[in-house]
Amino acid sequence: MKISRRIILLSGGIILLIVIAGFYKLSQKNNTAVEPFIPTLSKNGEPSPKQIADIPKTTIVAQGLEVPWAIAFLSDARILVTERPGRVRIVNVTGDVDPNPAVTINVDSRTDGEGGLLGIVLHPDFSNNHFVYLYYTYQSSGNKTLNRVVRMKCENNKLSGEEVLIDKIPGAIYHNGGRIKFGPDGFLYITTGDSRDSSLAQDKNSLAGKILRSTDEGKPAPGNPFGNLIYSYGHRNPQGIAWDANGKLWETEHGRSNPTGFDEVNLIEGGKNYGWEIIQGDETRSGMETPKINSGANGTWAPSGVAIVGNSLFFSGLKGETLYEAKINGGNISDLKKHFEKEFGRIREVILGPDGMLYVTTSNRDGRGSPKDRDDKIIRVNPTKL
């Protein structure tokens, strides 16, 4: 009996050591806690004050990604993330990236450009229909660069059954837009770039340089101002959209190049013209909208993702290498602040997670940054500690 008891105790100790070693290895790999990065939510779907207080200011959620562009959260706290070269990856709750992509798409993602696999969003009724929407750049016959919105089903860690919903959105090596999100009205909003042809932004017969609004089947949403897919126009290269608590739509947009400047944050209303390339910065003209804030003639943010927490509007800076925070005051923007300036490098995505935390992606491997160790990353940010 004594020998058997000793064997049992010894075996138990060995198992405990193996478990501890495994958790230590995971902790070292991710530079974060071993607990799931999204805490168990309360019955009302929100984290408790103690849970929020216990979440660090920043946590590296995942590493070793290749130019992540957008992320979406599954109900079990896993993350779907698009990589611009054409892969959708799955990140589990302890930060491991599944080595097998959920899907690989043949995209146009020239290393010196801005196209490829870009936006991703889940259908509002994803738990029942398992629909995932993607926006990507591709080359048609004759090597013409175009963009499209597709729908796929997510089952058994795979995306399949691609349906093309909106096709032949003008594209180019630069200025492809690419953000897609479902709005509070249940319609799908899509940002498109001017495809390096600024005249198309003012052309209401072209899908370029616009914010589009469609049904979940890719049809023009009822009530669209021009009877087609177009919701607003006069955009150069919009890459971020988010709604505030009052249902107002805010957008981030890249301004001019050579010289760079006049990046924008706009308040979007259906049917309105946001001026590119006729007006820039603080300029005004009848029938056109001036941005609520811009980076100035000599400054650039290169903004992309945007998320709203309370009355704070957070948006990313690629060239600015910063997470920016501004205050929403009714229909205006004020008190621009900078967070993590130059700390993480180029920041692309900013999205609000189901735990009330911000999730940002770096874009240091896109040919324009200086990759750091184990880039690119997904980083969780606790907005209460900023």
C-alpha positions as CSV (number, residue, x, y, z in Angstrom):
1,M,0.0,0.0,0.0
2,K,2.9,2.4,0.9
3,I,4.6,1.7,-2.4
4,S,1.4,2.1,-4.4
5,R,0.7,5.4,-2.6
6,R,4.2,6.7,-3.3
7,I,3.8,5.7,-7.0
8,I,0.4,7.6,-7.2
9,L,1.9,10.7,-5.5
10,L,5.0,10.6,-7.7
11,S,2.8,10.2,-10.9
12,G,0.6,13.0,-9.8
13,G,3.6,15.3,-9.2
14,I,5.0,14.5,-12.6
15,I,1.7,15.3,-14.3
16,L,1.4,18.6,-12.3
17,L,4.9,19.5,-13.4
18,I,4.1,18.8,-17.1
19,V,0.9,21.0,-16.8
20,I,2.8,23.8,-15.2
21,A,5.5,23.6,-17.8
22,G,2.9,23.7,-20.6
23,F,1.3,26.8,-19.2
24,Y,4.6,28.5,-18.7
25,K,5.6,27.8,-22.3
26,L,2.3,29.2,-23.5
27,S,2.7,32.3,-21.2
28,Q,6.2,32.9,-22.6
29,K,5.1,32.4,-26.2
30,N,2.3,34.9,-26.0
31,N,3.8,37.3,-23.4
32,T,0.4,37.2,-21.7
33,A,-1.7,35.3,-19.1
34,V,-2.7,31.7,-19.7
35,E,-6.4,32.5,-19.0
36,P,-8.6,33.1,-22.1
37,F,-8.1,36.6,-23.3
38,I,-11.8,37.2,-23.4
39,P,-13.2,36.7,-19.9
40,T,-16.5,35.0,-19.1
41,L,-19.2,37.6,-19.5
42,S,-22.0,38.3,-17.0
43,K,-25.6,37.4,-17.8
44,N,-26.2,40.8,-19.4
45,G,-23.3,40.1,-21.8
46,E,-20.9,42.5,-20.3
47,P,-17.7,42.0,-18.2
48,S,-17.9,42.8,-14.5
49,P,-16.1,45.9,-13.1
50,K,-13.6,43.5,-11.4
51,Q,-13.0,41.7,-14.6
52,I,-12.3,45.0,-16.4
53,A,-10.0,46.2,-13.6
54,D,-8.1,43.0,-13.8
55,I,-7.4,43.3,-17.5
56,P,-4.0,44.8,-18.2
57,K,-3.6,48.0,-20.3
58,T,-2.3,45.9,-23.2
59,T,-2.1,42.2,-23.8
60,I,-0.5,40.5,-26.8
61,V,-3.3,38.2,-28.0
62,A,-1.6,36.6,-31.0
63,Q,1.7,36.9,-32.9
64,G,3.4,35.8,-36.1
65,L,0.6,36.9,-38.4
66,E,1.2,38.3,-41.9
67,V,-0.3,41.7,-42.5
68,P,-3.6,41.1,-40.6
69,W,-6.2,43.5,-41.9
70,A,-9.5,42.9,-40.1
71,I,-10.9,40.7,-37.3
72,A,-14.2,39.3,-36.3
73,F,-15.2,37.5,-33.1
74,L,-16.9,34.1,-33.0
75,S,-19.3,33.4,-30.1
76,D,-16.9,31.1,-28.4
77,A,-14.3,33.9,-28.1
78,R,-12.2,32.7,-31.0
79,I,-11.1,35.3,-33.6
80,L,-11.3,35.2,-37.3
81,V,-8.5,37.4,-38.8
82,T,-7.9,38.2,-42.5
83,E,-4.3,38.2,-43.7
84,R,-3.8,40.4,-46.8
85,P,-2.0,37.7,-48.8
86,G,-5.4,35.9,-48.9
87,R,-5.8,33.8,-45.8
88,V,-8.4,33.7,-43.0
89,R,-6.8,32.5,-39.8
90,I,-8.4,31.3,-36.6
91,V,-7.0,32.5,-33.2
92,N,-8.2,30.5,-30.2
93,V,-8.8,31.8,-26.7
94,T,-5.2,31.3,-25.6
95,G,-3.7,33.1,-28.5
96,D,-2.7,30.1,-30.7
97,V,-3.0,30.7,-34.4
98,D,-4.3,27.6,-36.2
99,P,-1.6,26.7,-38.7
100,N,-4.2,25.6,-41.2
101,P,-6.1,28.6,-42.7
102,A,-9.9,28.5,-42.6
103,V,-9.7,29.4,-46.3
104,T,-7.1,30.6,-48.8
105,I,-8.3,32.9,-51.5
106,N,-6.4,33.8,-54.7
107,V,-6.1,37.6,-54.3
108,D,-4.2,40.5,-55.9
109,S,-1.9,41.5,-53.0
110,R,1.2,43.0,-54.5
111,T,3.7,43.7,-51.7
112,D,4.0,47.3,-52.6
113,G,0.3,47.9,-52.8
114,E,-2.8,48.0,-50.6
115,G,-5.1,45.3,-52.1
116,G,-5.6,41.7,-51.1
117,L,-7.9,40.1,-48.6
118,L,-9.2,43.0,-46.5
119,G,-12.5,43.3,-44.6
120,I,-14.4,40.6,-42.7
121,V,-17.7,40.6,-40.8
122,L,-20.1,38.0,-39.4
123,H,-23.8,38.1,-40.3
124,P,-26.0,39.4,-37.4
125,D,-27.7,36.0,-37.3
126,F,-24.4,34.1,-37.6
127,S,-25.3,31.7,-34.8
128,N,-28.0,30.3,-37.1
129,N,-26.8,30.8,-40.6
130,H,-22.9,30.7,-40.1
131,F,-22.4,33.4,-42.8
132,V,-19.1,35.3,-43.0
133,Y,-18.6,38.2,-45.4
134,L,-15.3,39.1,-47.0
135,Y,-14.0,41.9,-49.2
136,Y,-11.0,41.2,-51.4
137,T,-9.0,42.5,-54.4
138,Y,-8.5,40.2,-57.4
139,Q,-7.3,40.3,-61.0
140,S,-9.9,39.7,-63.7
141,S,-9.2,38.6,-67.3
142,G,-6.8,41.0,-68.9
143,N,-5.1,41.6,-65.6
144,K,-7.7,44.2,-64.6
145,T,-7.7,44.8,-60.8
146,L,-11.1,44.7,-59.2
147,N,-12.7,44.2,-55.8
148,R,-15.7,42.1,-54.6
149,V,-17.8,41.2,-51.6
150,V,-18.4,37.5,-51.0
151,R,-20.3,35.4,-48.5
152,M,-19.1,32.0,-47.2
153,K,-20.2,29.6,-44.5
154,C,-18.1,28.9,-41.4
155,E,-18.3,25.3,-40.3
156,N,-15.8,23.0,-38.7
157,N,-13.1,25.6,-38.7
158,K,-13.4,26.1,-42.4
159,L,-14.9,28.7,-44.7
160,S,-16.5,27.4,-47.9
161,G,-19.2,27.8,-50.5
162,E,-18.2,31.2,-51.8
163,E,-21.0,33.3,-53.1
164,V,-20.1,36.6,-54.9
165,L,-22.6,39.2,-53.8
166,I,-21.1,42.5,-55.2
167,D,-18.6,42.3,-58.0
168,K,-16.5,44.5,-60.2
169,I,-15.8,47.3,-57.7
170,P,-13.0,49.3,-59.4
171,G,-9.6,48.5,-57.9
172,A,-6.0,49.3,-58.3
173,I,-2.6,48.7,-56.7
174,Y,-3.7,51.5,-54.2
175,H,-7.0,52.9,-52.9
176,N,-9.2,49.8,-52.6
177,G,-11.1,50.8,-49.4
178,G,-12.1,47.4,-47.9
179,R,-13.9,47.8,-44.6
180,I,-17.2,46.0,-44.3
181,K,-19.6,46.1,-41.3
182,F,-23.3,45.5,-40.6
183,G,-24.9,48.7,-39.3
184,P,-27.5,49.0,-36.5
185,D,-30.2,49.0,-39.3
186,G,-29.2,45.5,-40.3
187,F,-27.7,46.5,-43.7
188,L,-24.1,45.8,-44.9
189,Y,-21.9,48.9,-45.2
190,I,-18.9,48.7,-47.5
191,T,-16.1,51.3,-48.1
192,T,-14.5,51.5,-51.5
193,G,-11.5,53.5,-52.7
194,D,-11.3,55.7,-55.8
195,S,-8.9,53.1,-57.4
196,R,-6.5,55.9,-58.2
197,D,-9.0,57.6,-60.5
198,S,-10.2,60.6,-58.4
199,S,-13.0,61.4,-60.9
200,L,-14.8,58.2,-60.1
201,A,-15.4,59.4,-56.5
202,Q,-17.8,62.0,-57.9
203,D,-19.4,59.6,-60.4
204,K,-22.7,58.3,-58.9
205,N,-22.7,55.5,-61.6
206,S,-19.4,54.1,-60.3
207,L,-18.9,52.0,-57.2
208,A,-15.4,53.6,-56.6
209,G,-14.8,56.2,-53.9
210,K,-18.0,55.4,-52.1
211,I,-19.7,54.0,-49.0
212,L,-22.1,51.3,-50.2
213,R,-25.1,50.0,-48.3
214,S,-26.6,46.6,-49.3
215,T,-28.9,43.9,-48.0
216,D,-27.3,40.7,-46.7
217,E,-27.8,39.3,-50.2
218,G,-25.8,42.1,-51.8
219,K,-28.8,44.1,-53.2
220,P,-29.3,47.8,-52.8
221,A,-30.7,48.5,-49.4
222,P,-34.2,50.0,-49.4
223,G,-34.1,53.7,-49.0
224,N,-30.7,54.2,-50.6
225,P,-30.5,57.8,-51.8
226,F,-29.8,57.1,-55.5
227,G,-31.7,53.9,-56.0
228,N,-28.5,51.8,-56.3
229,L,-25.8,50.5,-53.9
230,I,-24.4,54.0,-53.2
231,Y,-24.9,55.5,-49.7
232,S,-22.4,58.4,-49.8
233,Y,-19.8,59.5,-52.3
234,G,-16.8,61.8,-52.8
235,H,-14.4,59.5,-50.9
236,R,-10.8,58.9,-51.6
237,N,-9.8,55.8,-49.6
238,P,-12.1,55.2,-46.6
239,Q,-10.9,52.3,-44.4
240,G,-12.9,52.7,-41.2
241,I,-16.5,52.9,-40.2
242,A,-18.3,52.7,-36.8
243,W,-21.6,53.8,-35.2
244,D,-22.0,55.8,-32.0
245,A,-24.6,55.3,-29.3
246,N,-27.0,57.5,-31.2
247,G,-26.7,55.5,-34.4
248,K,-24.5,58.1,-36.2
249,L,-22.0,56.7,-38.7
250,W,-18.4,57.9,-38.4
251,E,-15.7,57.2,-41.0
252,T,-11.9,57.5,-41.4
253,E,-10.4,58.3,-44.7
254,H,-6.9,58.7,-46.2
255,G,-6.2,62.1,-47.6
256,R,-3.9,63.2,-50.4
257,S,-0.5,61.9,-51.3
258,N,2.7,63.6,-52.6
259,P,2.7,65.5,-50.3
260,T,0.6,63.6,-47.7
261,G,-1.9,65.4,-45.7
262,F,-5.6,66.1,-44.9
263,D,-6.5,62.7,-43.6
264,E,-10.1,62.8,-42.4
265,V,-12.7,61.8,-39.8
266,N,-16.2,62.3,-41.3
267,L,-19.7,62.1,-40.0
268,I,-21.5,60.2,-42.7
269,E,-25.1,60.8,-43.9
270,G,-26.9,59.1,-46.7
271,G,-26.8,60.9,-50.1
272,K,-24.1,63.4,-49.1
273,N,-20.9,64.3,-51.1
274,Y,-17.7,64.3,-49.1
275,G,-15.8,66.3,-51.6
276,W,-12.8,64.3,-53.0
277,E,-11.0,65.7,-54.8
278,I,-12.7,69.0,-55.2
279,I,-12.3,70.1,-51.6
280,Q,-9.8,69.0,-48.9
281,G,-9.0,69.8,-45.3
282,D,-11.1,72.7,-44.0
283,E,-12.2,73.9,-47.4
284,T,-16.0,74.3,-48.0
285,R,-18.2,74.3,-51.0
286,S,-22.0,74.2,-51.4
287,G,-23.3,70.7,-51.6
288,M,-20.2,69.1,-50.1
289,E,-19.2,68.0,-46.6
290,T,-16.1,69.2,-44.8
291,P,-14.5,66.6,-42.4
292,K,-15.1,67.0,-38.7
293,I,-11.4,66.8,-38.2
294,N,-8.4,66.5,-40.5
295,S,-4.7,65.9,-40.1
296,G,-3.7,69.2,-41.7
297,A,-1.7,70.0,-44.8
298,N,1.6,68.9,-43.3
299,G,0.4,66.0,-41.2
300,T,-0.7,62.5,-41.8
301,W,-2.3,59.7,-39.8
302,A,-3.0,57.2,-42.6
303,P,-6.1,56.1,-40.6
304,S,-7.8,52.8,-41.0
305,G,-9.9,51.0,-38.4
306,V,-12.2,52.9,-36.0
307,A,-14.2,51.9,-32.9
308,I,-16.3,53.9,-30.5
309,V,-16.4,53.4,-26.7
310,G,-18.8,55.7,-25.0
311,N,-18.1,59.2,-26.5
312,S,-14.5,58.3,-27.4
313,L,-13.7,57.6,-31.0
314,F,-10.6,55.5,-31.4
315,F,-8.9,55.2,-34.8
316,S,-5.7,53.7,-36.0
317,G,-2.7,55.3,-37.6
318,L,-0.6,53.5,-40.1
319,K,2.0,56.1,-41.0
320,G,1.2,57.8,-37.7
321,E,2.0,54.6,-35.8
322,T,-0.4,55.6,-33.1
323,L,-3.8,54.8,-31.7
324,Y,-5.7,58.1,-31.8
325,E,-8.6,59.0,-29.4
326,A,-11.0,61.9,-30.0
327,K,-14.2,62.9,-28.2
328,I,-17.5,63.0,-29.9
329,N,-19.6,66.0,-28.9
330,G,-22.9,65.8,-30.7
331,G,-21.9,66.0,-34.4
332,N,-18.4,67.2,-33.8
333,I,-15.0,65.9,-32.8
334,S,-12.6,67.4,-30.3
335,D,-9.7,66.7,-27.9
336,L,-7.5,64.5,-30.1
337,K,-5.1,62.4,-28.1
338,K,-2.3,59.9,-29.0
339,H,-1.7,56.5,-27.4
340,F,1.2,54.1,-27.9
341,E,2.9,56.5,-30.4
342,K,5.7,54.5,-32.2
343,E,5.4,51.7,-29.6
344,F,3.8,49.0,-31.8
345,G,4.5,50.4,-35.3
346,R,1.9,50.6,-37.9
347,I,-1.7,50.0,-36.6
348,R,-4.4,48.9,-39.0
349,E,-7.5,47.4,-37.3
350,V,-9.3,48.9,-34.3
351,I,-12.4,47.0,-33.2
352,L,-14.5,46.8,-30.0
353,G,-14.5,43.2,-28.7
354,P,-17.4,41.4,-26.9
355,D,-15.6,42.0,-23.6
356,G,-15.7,45.8,-24.0
357,M,-11.9,45.9,-24.9
358,L,-10.3,47.3,-28.0
359,Y,-8.5,45.0,-30.3
360,V,-5.9,46.4,-32.7
361,T,-3.7,44.8,-35.3
362,T,-0.2,45.8,-36.4
363,S,0.7,46.1,-40.1
364,N,4.5,46.1,-39.9
365,R,5.0,43.4,-42.6
366,D,3.1,45.2,-45.3
367,G,6.3,46.5,-47.0
368,R,6.0,50.0,-45.4
369,G,7.0,49.2,-41.8
370,S,9.9,47.9,-39.8
371,P,8.8,44.5,-38.5
372,K,9.5,43.8,-34.9
373,D,10.0,40.4,-33.2
374,R,7.1,38.1,-34.0
375,D,5.1,40.7,-36.0
376,D,2.4,41.1,-37.0
377,K,0.3,41.0,-33.8
378,I,-3.2,41.3,-32.4
379,I,-3.1,43.4,-29.2
380,R,-5.9,43.9,-26.7
381,V,-6.2,47.4,-25.2
382,N,-8.2,48.2,-22.0
383,P,-9.7,51.6,-22.8
384,T,-10.4,52.2,-19.1
385,K,-6.6,52.4,-18.5
386,L,-5.8,54.9,-21.3
